[in-house]
């Protein structure tokens, strides 16, 4: 039976134990303890005391653990290892107190070594070790062989710069560290920079890092890895991501939401062969700015409200400006969409042909985007994407949304355009004389919360259901429309509109508002049908600029012109139509005319006389003026039921 041996040595500066169970007590000097193996106890007392542990000896058990906490004159804690994995029998163990410095050699297994804040020397040896610098002192740390993690607490230091810690860390007076592969680094106040590149000496490098900032304006680049974490804390912190390195997976996604001191969210991409396995992923929080380089695939990049720099690279990418800050955005090659949120702006914004680039000083610079989703704020904004760029037809599928101002929208051409005016007196400009290779346009319309909604479209051919152009609109108050050279059908709503049908046999219905209507060449129909009985508020007073007698027709619907007796399908009979020649409309207003439609050839005005010979016009009134027309007959009209 083996005997336990207890050795107590006092009042000595160098205290060496045995491989038995020793108790070593220090002096008031700066003592050095080397208790050896066994179940030992060490008390450093006062002084700057060093504890030496070498667990590379008798390396038959598990990896070692060394953990510390604060004590009266230094650190207290335990160092130990078990006989085997799953065992609760100690192979070696030491309890220590009042220790200031450590010199430790680990095992060939997976060690956890957490010294105190003195000047420590650690050689972790083989195995996948975790080593801490202990929050202070000047430490020399060697992870040894294996995949080792360094827990580096620099919270008491400021303005720290660490580049590629995989190659080693050397901060004079603070730390020297080599042979570590993974890092958990925390900095303090000041403007710190932590960078782990994804490309080391020309080779792709992946590692799972944890970077934590402090109170300064910190810069983080965690490189590549499928479980990186970054936390900025306070300050104006920048996160750099470059996923153009090792571009073998899918496109990247970066999405953000609000956090206490900035943004939180994820950036990630999957492997090319499995859309559930991450090639790279980073979780971040309290980040204020982003500098991102995307992949050659289809990326989705949504930063936060800071000053961001985005280069999406190749692929069909979607990039947002995040709704704030001064952003520099490059879609790269491919068919890229820019989500531009300007909803916080109260100024009047003007953006023309954004596919040629957007330059709004202090807000955004954007180039190499082909499609746009733009939302403006409360100013009187103008958003224009022409269908003709540098004399070439240009089609883009855009979404324009206004705010509470009086906005003007021109979406040009495209097969899937959308526009939302919201509140305000909003104008939609459409020019379909450009790219006029399909059939004529058609337009449907109805009431919406803040104006009208509907769609405008044209097909590629008369026998095709494939759109050449398609636009959905909502909350639009006024229209400025130019049609095609084909047969167009154009119906607007209650605003003051300008419609030019162009060539072709067009059907034009301005409905309410004081509209300017031009049929263009061809056999055109100017339609008056509000869907209810005539009121001056519903129908307005239109100006028909180019009415051609014998070719064009004014179409009157009996649902609106209820007093008409003429038969649907024909012109106005003699009892429904009369011509006057008066410098004013006194004769008409005074009564005496039984006819329902009255044309004043002196002014070109066209009236609906709802109550016949009774004085006034009843619920009727002036509804059109025919510019330059002095002669008109009932045959120039067409009555419809």
N, C-alpha and C positions, 0 to 999 in steps of 0.2 A: 504494500500500500504506500503510495507516494505521500510525502509530507509537504504541506504548504510552508513556504518560507517567507517571512515578513521581515523586510529590511527597512529600518528607519535611520536616515542620515540627516543630520541637522548642521546648520551653520557652515555649509559648504556651497560654493558657487557652481560646481559641476556635480550633478547627482545622477549616477547610473544605477539602473536596476538590473534584475536578472530576468530569466524566463519564467520565474515563479510569480507569485502574487505579492507585489511590492507596494509599500506605502512610502512615498517620498514627500518630505516637507521642506520647503525652501527657507532661505534666510532673507534678510532685508536687502541683500545685494541683488544684482541681476543674475538670476540663477538659470542654469541650463539643465533640463531634465531629459534623460533617456531611459525610460522605465523598462524597455525591452518588451517581451511578450508576457502573457499571463493576464490575471485579473487584478489590475493595479489601481492605486489611488495616488494623485499628485496634488499638492497644495503649494502654489507658487508664493503665496504671501505677497508682501510689498516688493517693489522692484519691477524691472522690465524683464519678465521671465519667459524663457523659451522652452517649448515642449517638442521633443523629437519622437516621432513614431515611424517605424519602418515595418509595414505589414507585407512587404514583399518577401519577408522571411516566413517560413512555414506557411506557404501560400496554398493551403489545401482546403480552405473553407470558402465561404461566400465573399463577395466584395465587402469592403469596409464602409462604415458610416462614421462620420465625424460631424457632430452638431454642437453649436455653442449658443450661449445666451449671456447677458451682461451679469457681471459679478462685482463685488466691492472694489477689487483692485485689477480687474481685467475680465476674463471670460471664464465661465464654467460650462461643463457639459460632459458628453460621453464620446468615446471612440470605441467601436466594437465591430466584430464580425462573428457570424455563426459557423458552426461546424459544417453545415450543408444547407442548400436551399430547402425551405420548408421547416427547418429545425428551429427550436427556440433555445438550443444549447450553445452558449458562447464558446467560440474557439479562443478568442482574446477579447478583453474588455478593459477600458480604462475610464475612471471617473477623475475629472480634473476641475480645479477652481483657481481663480486668481492667476490665469495664464494670459500673457500678452502677445506672444508670437508662437508660430507653429512652423515646424519643418517636417513635412510628411511625405512618405513614399507609400503609394497605394499598392493594391494587389493587381493581379492579372484579370480580375473579374470586374463587375460593374460597381464602382465606388461612388459614394456621395460624400463630398468633403466640403464642409462649410466652416472655415476658420473665423477668427474674430477680426478686429480692425487694426491689428498690428502689421509689422513687416513680415510677411509669411513667404515660405518657399514650399511649393507643392509639386510633386511629381506623381501624377495619378497612375502611371503605368499603363499596361494593356487593359482592354475592356472598354465598355461604353460608359465612361465616367461622367459625373456631374460635379463641377468644381465652382465654388464661389470665391470672390476676392474678399468677402467679409466686410465690405463697406468701410474701407479706410486702409491706411498704411501704404507701404511700397512693396508690392507683391510680385514674386516670380513664380509663374504658374505654367506647368507643362502637362498637357492632357495625355501625352503618351500615345500609344497605338490605340486603334478603335475609333468609334464615332463618339466624340466627347462633346459635352455641353458646358459652356462657360457662363456662369451667372455673374454678371459684372455690374456692380452697384457703384455708380459714379454720381450719386445724387448730391454729394457734398462738394462736387467740382462743377465748374462752369466753362462754357466755350470749348467743349471737347469735340475733336474731329477724329473719327475712326473710319479708315477706308480699308475694305476687304480684310476683315479680321481673320478670315481663313488663312491669310498669309502671315499672320502674327500681329500682335498689338504691342506697341512700344510708346507709352506715355511717360516720359521721364518724371521720376519722383512719385508716380502713381502706380504703374503696373507694366510688367512685361509678361506676355502670354503667347505660347506657341502650341501647335498641335491640337487645336480645337476645331471642331467642324460645325457646331451649332452654338448660337449665341442668344442669351437673354440679357440685354443691356439696358440699364436705366441711367439717364443723365439728370443733371440738376438744372439750376437756372443758367441763364446765358443762352447764346445762340449756338446750339450743338448740331453736329452733322454726323449721321451714322449711315454708312454705305456698305452694302454687300453686293457686289456686281454678280450678274448672272453669267458673266463670261470672264474666266480667269486664265490668263496666259493662252488665250485662243481656244480654250475648252469650256463647254457649257458646265456650269456649276449650280447645283440645287442644294439648298439647306433650309431648314425650318427655323427662322429667326423670330425673336420677340424683342422689339425695340420700344422703349418708353422714354418720352421726353419729359421736360420739366416746365419751368415758367418762361422760357425764352422762345425765340422764333427758330424752331428746329427744322432740320431737313433730314428726311428718312428715305433710304432706298434699300429695301430688304431683298432685292434681287429676285431669284426664282425659288420656288418651293411650294409644296402643297398644303402647308399649314403655317404660314407666316402671320405674325400679329404686330400691329403698330398702334401705339397710343400717344397722341400728341400732348395731351393735357392743355394747359393755358398757353397763350402766345399765338403767333401767326405761323402755323406749322405747315410744312410742305411735304407731300408724299410723292416720290418719283417711282413710276412703274414703267418698265421697258419690256413688253412682251413680243417685241420683234426678235428677241434673242431666242434661239431654239424654237423656231416657228413651225413646230411639227404637230400641234394640236388643233383644236377648233378656234374660232374667233373668241376674243375676250369679252367679258361683261364687267362693267364697273357700275355699281348702283349705290346711291347714298340716301341717307335720311338725316334729320336733324339730331344733334347730340348736344351735350351741355356746353361745350366750348368749340363746336364746329360741326363736322359731319362724321357719321359712322356708316359702315357698310362693308361690302365685299368687292374684291376684284378677283376674277377667276377665269380659267379656261379648262376645257376637258381634253382628255387624250383623243387622238383622231379615231381610235377604234372603239371607244366606250364613252358614251355621253353621260355616264354617272361616275366616272373616275376622273378626279382632278389631275391635270398635268401641273397646274399651278393655282394656288389660291392664297389670298391675303385677306385677313379681317383687320379693319382699321376703325379707330374712333378718335374723336376730337382732332380731326384734320381740317385745315382751313383752305389749303390750296393743293392743286394736283398738277403734275407734269407727266403726261402719259404718252407713250408710244405704243400704238396698237399692232396687231398682227396683219398678215396678208389675207386673212379670212374676213368674215362679216362680224365686225365688232359693234357692241353697244356700250357707249361711254357716257355716263351721266354724273358729272362732278357736282360740287356744291356751289355755294355763292361767293367763293373767293376768286382770286385772280389766277386763272388756270391756263395751262398751255397743253394743247392736245394735238398730236399728229396721229391720225387714225391709220395711216398706211394704206396698203392695197385692200381690196375687198369692198363689198357694198355695206358701208358702215352707217351707223346712226349715232350722232353726237349731239349732246345738249350743252347749252352754255350754263346750265345750273340755276338760272334765274337771278344772277347778280355778279358783281365783280367785273374786272376788265379781263376778258378772255381772248386768247389767241388760238384759233381753231383752224386746223388743216384737215380736210377730209381725205387727202391723198388721192390715189387712183381708185377707179371703181365708180359705181353709181351710189353716191353717198347722200344721206339725208341729215339736215341740220334742224334740230329742235331749238328754236330761238325764243326764249321766254323774256319778254320785255314788259310784263304785266305790272311791274312796280313803277313804271315810268309815267310821270304826269306831263312830260313834255311832248310836243308834236314830233313824231318820228316819220322820216321819209326813207324808204328803202326801194331802190330801183334796180331791177335785174340782178338779184342776189347771186345768180349763177356766175356772174362776172366778179364776184367778191363783195364783201360787206366791210365797210370801215366806219365805225361809229366811235370816235375818240372817247376813251374812258369807259366804254361799254363792251365792244366786241370788234375783233378783226377776224374775218372768216374767209377762207379761200378753198377752192376745189370741192365745193358741194354742188350737187345737181338737183336735189329735191329739198323742199323747205316746209317746215311747220313753224309758223311765226305767230306769236301772240303779243299784242301791244296793250298799252295801258289806257289812261284816261284822256290823253291828248287827242288832237285831230290828226290822225295818222294816215299816211299814204303808203300802201304796199303794192308794188308793181313788178310783175314778171312778164316781160314782153314775149309774144309768140314769134318775134323776128329779132334775132341777135346777129349782128354783123352780116345782114342781108341773107341769113340762113334761117329757115323755119326751126323753131325750138319748142319742144314739148317737154313738160315737167309735171309731175304729179305733186301739187302743193296744197297745203292747208294754211289758210290765213284766218286769224281770229282777231277781232277788234275789241275795244273796251267801251268806255262810256262816252267817248268823243264822237265827232262827226267824221267818220273814216271813209277813205276811198280805197277800193280794192280793184286790182287788175291782175288776174291769175294767168293771162295768156292762154296757152293751149296745153292740153294734157288729157289723159284718159281717166283720171281719177282725182280731180281737183275738188276742194271743199273750201267754202268761205262762210264765216260766222260774224255777223256784224254786231250782235248784242245791242245794247242801248245806243242812243244817238241817232242822228240822221245820216245813214250810211249809204254810200254809192258804190255800185258794182259796175265796172267797165268791162265790156266783152267785145272783142274784135275777131269775128270769124271769117273776115275777108282774107285773113292770113292762112296759109296752108290749106287753101280751098280746093282740096282734092276729093272730098267725100260728097255726100248729099247735103241738102239743106238742113239747117238746124231746127230742132223742135224744142218747145219750152212748156213746162207745166209749172203751175204756181198756186199757192194757197196762203192763207193767213198764218202768221206765227206770232209768238209772244211780243216781239218788238218790231214787227214789219211783215215781211213775206218770206216764204220758204218754197223751195221747188228745185227743179233741175233743168239744165240746158244740155242738149247733146246732139251729135250728128254721127251717123254710121259711115263706114267706109264706102259702102255701095247700097243701092236701094234694096238689094236682096240679101244684105248681110245684117247680122245682129251684133257685129263687132264694132265697138265704138272707135271712131277716129278721135273724138273729143267728148268728154263728159265732165260736167260740173254740178255739184250739189251746193245750194246756197240756203242760208237761214238768217232771219232777222235783218233783211236788206230792205231799205226804204226807197231807194231810187236806182234807176238803171240807165246806162249809156251803152247801147247795143248797136253793133254793126254786123249785118248778116252776110250771107254768102252770095255767090252768083247763081245759086240753085233756088229751089222753092222753100222758103223759110216760113215757120210758124212761130210767131213771137207774141207772148202775152206777159205784160208786166202787172204791177199792183197799183197802189194808191198814191205813189209819189210822183214828182215831176220828172218824167223820163224823157230821154232822147233815143229814138229808134230809127235806124236806117236799114231798110231791108236789103239794099243793094240790088243787083240784077236778080232775075228770076221772078216767078209769080208768088208773091209773098202774102201772108195773112198776118196782119198787125192789129193787136188789141192793147191799147194803153191803159184800159180800165180807168181807175181814178187818177186824179192829179192833172196838172196842166202840162201835157206832153207835147213834145215836138216829134212829129211822125213824118218820115220820108220813105216812100215806097221804093224809090229807085226805078230802074228800067224794068219792064215786064208788066204783067197783068196783076195788079195788086188789089188786095182787099183790106179796107180799114174798118175794123169791126168794133161796134159799140154794143156791149153786152156786159152788164155788171152782175148779172145773176139775180137781180131784184129790180123793183120799179124805180124809175128815174128819180134821182135827187141830184141837185147840183153839187153837193158835197161828195157824192159817190163817183160822179163821172168827170168832174173838172171841165176845163176848157182846153181842147187840144188845138195845135197848129199843124195842119197838113201842108207840108211845104211844096209838094210836087204832084198834086192831084191832076191826072190826065183824063179829061172827058172822053168817053167812048172806049176807054181801056180799063181804067181803074173803077172800083165800086166802093161806095160807102155802105156797109152792111149794118142794118138796124134790126136788133132782136126784139121781138114783141114782148118778151119777158120784161125788158127794160122800158120800151116805148109802148106802153099798154094801150094808148089811145088810138093806135094805128088801125085802120080798117083794111089796108092793102093785104092781098093774099101772099102768104109766105111762098118764096120761090121766085117772085117777080119783083118789079120795081114799085115805086110809089104811084098810086092812082091819083087822079086829078083832085080828089077831095082831101088827100093827105099832103099834098105838096103845093107850095106857092112861092113865087119870087117877088121880092119887093126891091125898090131902088130908093134908098133913103139914106141921108147923111147921118141920121140917128135912128134909133129903134122905137121912136115915139109911137108911130102908127101901130107897130106890133104890140107894144105894151098896152095901148089904149083899147085894144080889142077890136072886133069887127072882122077879123080873119078866122074862118072856121078851120083852115088847113092846119095839120099837125106839125109838119116840117116846113120851116120858113127859111129861105135863103135870101140874104140881103146882098144883091150883086154890087152895091156900092162899097161895101166893106169886106165882103167875103165871109161874113158871119153866118153860122148855121144854128137855128133854134129849134127846140122842141116846144110846141104850143099845146100843152097837155089839156087845157080847159077850153079850147076853141074860141068862140066869140066873146066869152066872158073876159072882162078886163084883166090884164096881167097874163102871165103864162102858167098859172096854177103851180103844180109841182115841177113844171118844166123849166127851161132856161137855155141860155147859150151853152153849146157843148163843143163847138168846133169853129175854126177859122180856116178857110181854104185860101192859102196865099196865092195871089195872082189870078184867081178864078173869078170871072165876071159873069159867066153863063153856066147854068146848071138846070137839069131837068130831072123828072122822076125816074127816068131810065138810068140815071147815074147811080141809083140806089139799088140795093138788094135787101128784101125783107126776109127774115128767117124767124121761124117759130121758136 
